[in-house]
């Protein structure tokens, strides 16, 4: 397997994957074009080496990992297409973003038009940390060539099916977990507004203790991530477009997370989200980092 792996971008997941790869002996490079000082700091701490241009990034890499918010996935492929087309040695381009299968196909068409090989992928789980490793599901003709990444500490899982199958799996899993988080958040807020929050928590503790424990972990950890989940819910809605009613569920959840994101960004010390956080803390379940 290759020693040089390029990653864009250096958010929590990108930096986490980069750190795991560099710790296991891979050379990891990135571009900080248009990125913040915080991104540069995360890249440095992860052992990722910045390069000056997209051309240099593509020329040096044997594998390229796209790990950006879903709303940026197509734009990144379009941005890198000229450099991919000009490169004599082209890396395998792996899109690991939470996008609908149709979006994965669109990205694949952009990439393969340059002569590069393309792999559709999806990450299930949080950033690698300590002994924890998320699963990276991949599909496509070049997917088997990625199994060697296991030597660098990544858990590569092959998915049977055409381009879009790995993204469909990610959409389905995220639709359940993040959809349930939204439903739980909405109903707990409703109970708090109606003055029966304590009674709801007590009933859940008695009749649905595992669900209460799960929500008590998921909901507070969702606040800073809600802004990233908006586009993901919109992609899930697109994934379900053949269903007459289901897309409306996830369009509604997207708008719900949009509101949560606005309120979180406001930094208010009081309000519904603060009350809900207390609700979860009183469930007696310690918070932990989640996807």
C-alpha positions as CSV (number, residue, x, y, z in Angstrom):
1,X,0.0,0.0,0.0
2,X,1.0,3.6,-0.5
3,X,2.9,5.8,2.0
4,X,1.4,9.1,0.8
5,X,-2.2,9.9,1.5
6,X,-3.8,13.3,0.8
7,X,-6.8,14.5,2.9
8,X,-9.1,17.5,2.6
9,X,-10.2,18.8,4.9
10,X,-8.9,19.1,8.5
11,X,-12.1,19.1,10.5
12,X,-12.5,16.8,13.4
13,X,-12.9,13.7,11.2
14,X,-10.3,14.6,8.6
15,X,-7.8,15.5,11.3
16,X,-8.7,12.3,13.2
17,X,-8.1,10.1,10.2
18,X,-5.0,12.0,9.3
19,X,-3.6,11.5,12.8
20,X,-4.3,7.8,12.8
21,X,-2.6,7.4,9.4
22,X,0.5,9.4,10.4
23,X,0.8,7.6,13.7
24,X,0.9,4.3,11.8
25,X,3.7,5.4,9.5
26,X,1.9,7.0,6.5
27,X,2.9,10.3,5.0
28,X,-0.2,12.5,5.1
29,X,-0.5,15.7,3.2
30,X,-3.2,18.3,3.0
31,X,-4.2,21.7,1.5
32,X,-5.1,24.5,3.8
33,X,-6.4,26.7,0.9
34,X,-9.4,28.7,2.3
35,X,-9.1,27.0,5.7
36,X,-9.0,28.7,9.1
37,X,-6.1,29.0,11.6
38,X,-7.9,26.3,13.7
39,X,-7.8,24.0,10.7
40,X,-4.1,24.6,10.3
41,X,-3.5,23.9,14.0
42,X,-5.5,20.6,13.8
43,X,-3.5,19.6,10.7
44,X,-0.2,20.3,12.5
45,X,-1.3,18.3,15.6
46,X,-2.3,15.4,13.4
47,X,1.1,15.2,11.7
48,X,-0.4,16.3,8.4
49,X,2.0,18.2,6.1
50,X,0.5,21.2,4.1
51,X,1.4,21.6,0.4
52,X,1.3,24.8,-1.6
53,X,-1.1,24.0,-4.4
54,X,-3.8,21.5,-5.6
55,X,-1.3,20.4,-8.3
56,X,1.3,19.5,-5.7
57,X,-1.3,17.8,-3.6
58,X,-2.5,15.6,-6.4
59,X,1.0,14.9,-7.8
60,X,2.3,13.6,-4.5
61,X,-0.7,11.5,-3.4
62,X,-1.4,7.9,-4.2
63,X,-4.7,8.1,-2.5
64,X,-6.9,11.2,-1.9
65,X,-9.6,11.2,0.8
66,X,-12.4,13.8,0.5
67,X,-13.7,14.4,4.1
68,X,-15.7,17.6,4.0
69,X,-19.2,18.7,5.0
70,X,-21.6,17.1,2.5
71,X,-22.6,20.4,1.0
72,X,-19.0,20.9,-0.1
73,X,-18.3,17.5,-1.7
74,X,-19.2,18.3,-5.3
75,X,-17.5,21.6,-5.2
76,X,-14.2,20.0,-4.0
77,X,-14.3,17.5,-6.8
78,X,-14.9,20.3,-9.3
79,X,-12.0,22.3,-7.8
80,X,-9.6,19.4,-8.0
81,X,-10.6,18.2,-11.5
82,X,-8.2,20.4,-13.4
83,X,-5.3,19.2,-11.3
84,X,-6.4,15.6,-11.6
85,X,-6.7,16.0,-15.4
86,X,-3.1,17.4,-15.7
87,X,-1.5,14.9,-13.4
88,X,0.6,12.2,-15.0
89,X,0.2,9.9,-11.9
90,X,-3.4,10.1,-10.6
91,X,-4.4,9.1,-7.1
92,X,-7.4,7.0,-6.3
93,X,-10.1,9.6,-5.3
94,X,-12.2,8.4,-2.4
95,X,-15.3,10.5,-1.5
96,X,-16.1,9.7,2.2
97,X,-18.8,12.3,2.7
98,X,-22.4,11.9,3.8
99,X,-24.0,12.3,0.4
100,X,-26.9,10.7,-1.4
101,X,-26.1,8.0,-3.9
102,X,-27.0,10.3,-6.8
103,X,-24.5,12.8,-5.5
104,X,-21.8,10.1,-5.2
105,X,-22.4,9.2,-8.8
106,X,-22.2,12.9,-9.8
107,X,-18.9,13.2,-8.0
108,X,-17.7,10.0,-9.6
109,X,-18.5,11.3,-13.1
110,X,-16.4,14.5,-12.4
111,X,-13.5,12.4,-11.1
112,X,-13.4,9.7,-13.8
113,X,-13.6,12.3,-16.6
114,X,-10.1,13.2,-15.6
115,X,-8.8,9.7,-15.9
116,X,-8.6,9.1,-12.2
117,X,-10.1,6.1,-10.4
118,X,-13.0,6.8,-8.1
119,X,-14.3,5.1,-4.9
120,X,-17.6,5.8,-3.2
121,X,-17.3,5.6,0.5
122,X,-19.0,6.5,3.8
123,X,-17.7,6.7,7.4
124,X,-19.8,5.3,10.2
125,X,-18.7,6.3,13.7
126,X,-16.7,9.2,15.2
127,X,-13.1,10.3,14.5
128,X,-10.4,7.7,15.3
129,X,-9.2,8.1,18.9
130,X,-7.1,5.8,21.1
131,X,-8.3,2.2,20.5
132,X,-11.5,3.3,18.7
133,X,-11.7,3.1,14.9
134,X,-14.7,4.0,12.8
135,X,-15.7,1.8,9.9
136,X,-15.0,3.1,6.4
137,X,-17.4,1.4,3.9
138,X,-16.3,1.6,0.2
139,X,-17.5,0.5,-3.2
140,X,-16.3,0.7,-6.7
141,X,-13.9,-1.0,-9.1
142,X,-10.9,0.4,-7.2
143,X,-12.3,-0.4,-3.7
144,X,-10.2,-3.5,-3.2
145,X,-7.0,-1.6,-3.8
146,X,-7.7,0.2,-0.5
147,X,-7.6,-2.8,1.7
148,X,-4.0,-2.1,2.4
149,X,-5.0,1.0,4.4
150,X,-5.7,-1.4,7.2
151,X,-2.0,-1.5,7.8
152,X,-2.3,2.2,8.7
153,X,-5.1,1.6,11.3
154,X,-8.2,2.2,9.2
155,X,-11.1,-0.3,9.2
156,X,-12.0,-0.7,5.5
157,X,-15.2,-2.6,4.7
158,X,-16.1,-3.5,1.1
159,X,-19.7,-3.0,0.0
160,X,-21.1,-5.0,-2.9
161,X,-22.9,-3.0,-5.5
162,X,-22.4,-0.1,-7.9
163,X,-21.1,3.4,-7.1
164,X,-23.6,4.8,-4.6
165,X,-24.0,1.7,-2.5
166,X,-21.6,2.8,0.2
167,X,-23.3,6.2,0.3
168,X,-26.7,4.5,0.5
169,X,-25.5,2.6,3.6
170,X,-24.3,5.8,5.2
171,X,-27.5,7.6,4.4
172,X,-29.6,4.7,5.9
173,X,-27.5,4.5,9.1
174,X,-27.4,8.3,9.6
175,X,-31.1,8.6,8.8
176,X,-31.8,6.3,11.7
177,X,-29.4,7.6,14.3
178,X,-29.5,11.3,13.6
179,X,-33.2,11.1,12.7
180,X,-33.9,9.5,16.1
181,X,-31.8,12.2,17.8
182,X,-33.9,14.9,16.2
183,X,-37.2,13.2,17.2
184,X,-36.0,12.7,20.7
185,X,-34.8,16.3,20.9
186,X,-38.1,17.7,19.6
187,X,-40.3,15.7,22.0
188,X,-38.2,16.3,25.1
189,X,-38.3,20.1,24.3
190,X,-42.0,19.8,23.8
191,X,-42.4,18.2,27.3
192,X,-40.2,20.8,28.8
193,X,-42.3,23.6,27.3
194,X,-45.5,21.9,28.5
195,X,-44.1,21.6,32.1
196,X,-44.0,17.8,32.1
197,X,-40.3,17.3,31.5
198,X,-39.6,15.6,34.8
199,X,-42.4,13.2,34.3
200,X,-41.2,12.3,30.8
201,X,-37.7,11.7,32.0
202,X,-39.0,9.5,34.9
203,X,-41.2,7.5,32.5
204,X,-38.4,6.9,30.1
205,X,-36.1,5.9,32.9
206,X,-38.6,3.3,34.0
207,X,-40.0,2.0,30.7
208,X,-37.2,2.9,28.1
209,X,-34.0,3.1,30.1
210,X,-31.7,2.2,27.1
211,X,-33.4,4.8,24.9
212,X,-33.1,7.5,27.6
213,X,-29.4,6.6,28.1
214,X,-28.8,6.9,24.4
215,X,-30.6,10.2,24.0
216,X,-28.9,11.6,27.1
217,X,-25.5,11.0,25.4
218,X,-26.5,12.0,21.8
219,X,-28.6,15.1,22.3
220,X,-26.1,17.4,24.1
221,X,-23.3,16.2,21.8
222,X,-25.4,17.1,18.8
223,X,-25.5,20.9,19.5
224,X,-22.1,21.8,18.0
225,X,-22.6,19.4,15.1
226,X,-26.1,20.5,14.1
227,X,-24.8,22.9,11.5
228,X,-23.1,20.1,9.7
229,X,-26.1,17.8,9.8
230,X,-28.4,20.2,7.9
231,X,-26.9,19.3,4.5
232,X,-26.7,15.6,5.5
233,X,-30.4,15.5,6.2
234,X,-31.1,17.2,2.9
235,X,-29.0,14.5,1.2
236,X,-31.0,11.8,3.0
237,X,-34.2,13.4,1.7
238,X,-32.8,13.2,-1.8
239,X,-31.8,9.5,-1.2
240,X,-35.5,8.8,-0.3
241,X,-37.0,10.7,-3.3
242,X,-38.8,7.6,-4.6
243,X,-40.9,7.5,-1.4
244,X,-44.0,9.8,-1.5
245,X,-43.7,10.9,2.1
246,X,-40.3,10.1,3.5
247,X,-38.3,13.0,2.0
248,X,-40.5,15.5,3.9
249,X,-39.5,13.9,7.2
250,X,-35.8,14.7,6.5
251,X,-36.4,18.1,5.0
252,X,-38.2,18.9,8.3
253,X,-35.3,17.5,10.3
254,X,-32.9,19.6,8.3
255,X,-34.8,22.7,9.2
256,X,-34.9,21.6,12.8
257,X,-31.2,21.1,13.0
258,X,-30.8,24.5,11.2
259,X,-32.7,26.1,14.2
260,X,-30.6,24.2,16.7
261,X,-27.4,25.4,14.9
262,X,-28.5,29.0,15.1
263,X,-29.4,28.9,18.8
264,X,-26.1,27.1,19.5
265,X,-24.1,29.7,17.6
266,X,-25.8,32.5,19.6
267,X,-24.1,31.3,22.7
268,X,-27.1,31.9,24.9
269,X,-26.5,30.8,28.5
270,X,-30.2,30.2,29.1
271,X,-33.1,29.0,27.0
272,X,-34.5,25.7,25.8
273,X,-31.3,24.1,24.8
274,X,-29.8,24.8,28.2
275,X,-32.9,23.3,29.8
276,X,-32.7,20.3,27.6
277,X,-29.0,19.8,28.4
278,X,-30.0,19.7,32.1
279,X,-32.7,17.2,31.3
280,X,-30.1,14.9,29.8
281,X,-27.6,15.4,32.6
282,X,-30.3,14.5,35.2
283,X,-30.8,11.2,33.4
284,X,-27.6,10.1,35.2
285,X,-25.8,9.1,32.0
286,X,-22.3,10.5,31.5
287,X,-21.7,12.3,28.2
288,X,-19.3,10.8,25.7
289,X,-18.0,11.7,22.2
290,X,-20.2,10.4,19.4
291,X,-20.4,10.6,15.6
